[in-house]
């Protein structure tokens, strides 16, 4: 009798294991790895040469099935603009990483001077912004948004062309002015 239960268990386990195997295949990512060069940008999963873009999309929402959006901006590109207005993201956490140079980063009402190697985690719903504080600053700031948002990527493309959108359709929510830089 015990052998019979054992054999029945094995026979019933085979379809379950097979279904689990196919279920895993359906969720596997089909995206291929890619290299993005320093003079390229990757909006909507398409790799293009950069022109005079102020913002560079490094990892598109299309690349990560909306799991993440990653971009970079240089202090040089912020020289005339200062930085984005004080804002918050309702649906995304953001990480800012200073890969070179210095930036001012505002979180809530507090403004920090962040240098190369410094990182900031900004939970969704937190007021924040950043700015270039120094003339001729060769710095670069990396921003990572998780999860990614396709509308945010469209807004990133607008910023890349040299304009902050007058109104954001979805996210972020503007809550104040940019950091004032002398």
C-alpha positions as CSV (number, residue, x, y, z in Angstrom):
1,X,0.0,0.0,0.0
2,X,2.8,2.5,0.8
3,X,4.5,1.7,-2.5
4,X,1.2,2.5,-4.3
5,X,1.0,5.9,-2.6
6,X,4.6,6.6,-3.5
7,X,4.1,5.7,-7.1
8,X,0.9,7.8,-7.3
9,X,2.8,10.8,-5.8
10,X,5.5,10.5,-8.4
11,X,3.0,10.3,-11.2
12,X,1.1,13.4,-9.9
13,X,4.3,15.3,-9.4
14,X,5.4,15.0,-13.0
15,X,2.7,17.3,-14.4
16,X,3.3,19.9,-11.6
17,X,7.0,19.9,-12.3
18,X,6.4,20.3,-16.1
19,X,4.0,23.2,-15.5
20,X,6.4,24.9,-13.2
21,X,9.1,24.6,-15.8
22,X,6.9,26.2,-18.5
23,X,5.7,28.9,-16.2
24,X,9.3,29.9,-15.6
25,X,10.0,30.0,-19.3
26,X,7.1,32.4,-19.8
27,X,8.5,34.9,-17.3
28,X,12.1,34.7,-18.5
29,X,13.4,37.9,-20.0
30,X,14.2,37.8,-23.7
31,X,16.1,41.1,-23.7
32,X,19.7,40.7,-24.9
33,X,22.7,42.3,-23.1
34,X,24.0,45.5,-24.7
35,X,26.9,47.9,-24.5
36,X,26.1,51.6,-24.5
37,X,29.0,53.9,-25.5
38,X,29.7,57.3,-23.9
39,X,28.3,59.1,-26.9
40,X,25.0,57.2,-27.1
41,X,21.6,57.4,-25.4
42,X,18.9,54.7,-25.1
43,X,15.4,56.2,-25.1
44,X,12.5,53.7,-25.5
45,X,15.0,50.8,-25.8
46,X,16.6,52.3,-29.0
47,X,20.2,53.1,-29.0
48,X,21.1,56.4,-30.8
49,X,24.1,58.8,-31.0
50,X,23.7,61.7,-28.7
51,X,23.5,65.2,-30.0
52,X,23.6,68.1,-27.6
53,X,21.4,66.2,-25.1
54,X,21.3,67.6,-21.6
55,X,20.4,64.2,-20.1
56,X,21.4,60.8,-21.2
57,X,19.2,57.7,-20.9
58,X,21.5,54.8,-20.1
59,X,18.9,52.1,-19.3
60,X,15.4,52.5,-20.7
61,X,12.2,51.2,-19.2
62,X,11.9,49.1,-22.3
63,X,15.2,47.4,-21.4
64,X,14.0,46.4,-17.9
65,X,10.3,45.8,-18.6
66,X,9.7,49.0,-16.5
67,X,11.7,47.6,-13.6
68,X,14.2,50.6,-13.7
69,X,15.1,53.8,-15.5
70,X,18.7,55.1,-15.4
71,X,20.0,58.3,-16.7
72,X,23.0,60.6,-16.3
73,X,23.4,64.3,-16.4
74,X,26.5,66.4,-16.5
75,X,27.2,69.6,-14.5
76,X,28.0,71.3,-17.8
77,X,24.5,70.6,-19.1
78,X,23.1,72.1,-15.9
79,X,25.2,75.2,-16.1
80,X,22.5,77.4,-17.6
81,X,19.5,75.6,-16.0
82,X,20.7,75.1,-12.5
83,X,18.6,71.9,-12.1
84,X,15.0,70.7,-12.0
85,X,12.3,72.2,-9.8
86,X,11.7,70.8,-6.4
87,X,9.6,67.7,-7.0
88,X,8.5,64.3,-5.7
89,X,7.8,61.0,-7.4
90,X,4.6,59.3,-6.2
91,X,5.5,55.9,-7.7
92,X,9.3,55.7,-7.9
93,X,12.2,55.6,-5.5
94,X,15.2,57.5,-6.8
95,X,18.9,57.0,-6.2
96,X,21.3,59.9,-7.1
97,X,25.0,59.0,-7.3
98,X,27.7,61.6,-7.9
99,X,30.2,59.9,-10.2
100,X,32.4,63.0,-10.5
101,X,32.5,66.6,-9.5
102,X,30.1,68.2,-7.0
103,X,26.4,68.9,-6.9
104,X,23.9,70.4,-4.5
105,X,21.2,68.0,-3.6
106,X,18.1,69.1,-1.7
107,X,16.0,66.6,0.3
108,X,13.0,68.2,2.0
109,X,14.3,71.5,3.2
110,X,17.9,70.5,3.7
111,X,20.5,71.1,1.0
112,X,23.7,69.0,0.9
113,X,26.9,69.5,-1.1
114,X,27.5,66.0,-2.6
115,X,30.9,65.1,-4.0
116,X,32.2,62.2,-6.2
117,X,31.3,58.9,-4.6
118,X,28.4,60.2,-2.5
119,X,25.0,58.6,-3.0
120,X,21.5,59.6,-1.9
121,X,18.4,57.3,-1.6
122,X,15.2,59.2,-2.0
123,X,12.1,57.2,-1.1
124,X,8.9,57.9,-3.2
125,X,6.9,60.8,-1.9
126,X,10.0,62.8,-0.7
127,X,10.6,66.4,-2.0
128,X,14.0,66.7,-3.7
129,X,16.0,68.3,-6.4
130,X,19.7,68.9,-7.4
131,X,21.8,71.6,-9.0
132,X,25.3,72.4,-10.3
133,X,26.9,74.7,-7.7
134,X,30.2,75.4,-9.5
135,X,31.1,77.2,-12.7
136,X,33.1,74.8,-15.0
137,X,32.2,71.8,-12.9
138,X,33.1,68.7,-14.8
139,X,30.8,66.6,-12.7
140,X,28.4,63.8,-13.6
141,X,25.3,62.7,-11.7
142,X,23.7,59.3,-12.2
143,X,19.9,58.9,-11.4
144,X,18.2,55.6,-11.0
145,X,14.4,55.4,-10.8
146,X,12.7,52.2,-9.6
147,X,10.3,51.0,-10.9
148,X,10.7,52.6,-14.3
149,X,7.9,54.6,-15.8
150,X,7.3,55.0,-19.5
151,X,5.8,58.5,-19.2
152,X,8.8,59.5,-17.0
153,X,11.1,58.3,-19.8
154,X,9.1,60.5,-22.3
155,X,9.7,63.4,-19.9
156,X,13.4,62.6,-19.7
157,X,13.5,62.9,-23.5
158,X,12.0,66.4,-23.2
159,X,14.6,67.3,-20.6
160,X,17.3,65.8,-22.8
161,X,16.3,68.2,-25.5
162,X,16.9,71.2,-23.2
163,X,13.5,71.9,-21.7
164,X,11.8,71.0,-18.4
165,X,8.2,70.1,-19.2
166,X,5.9,73.0,-18.3
167,X,3.5,70.5,-16.7
168,X,4.2,66.9,-15.9
169,X,1.4,64.6,-17.0
170,X,1.8,62.0,-14.3
171,X,4.9,62.0,-12.2
172,X,6.8,63.9,-10.8
173,X,4.7,66.4,-8.9
174,X,6.3,69.9,-8.8
175,X,6.3,71.3,-5.2
176,X,8.7,74.2,-5.4
177,X,11.4,76.1,-7.3
178,X,14.8,74.8,-8.3
179,X,17.8,75.4,-5.9
180,X,18.9,79.0,-6.3
181,X,22.6,79.0,-7.4
182,X,24.6,82.2,-7.5
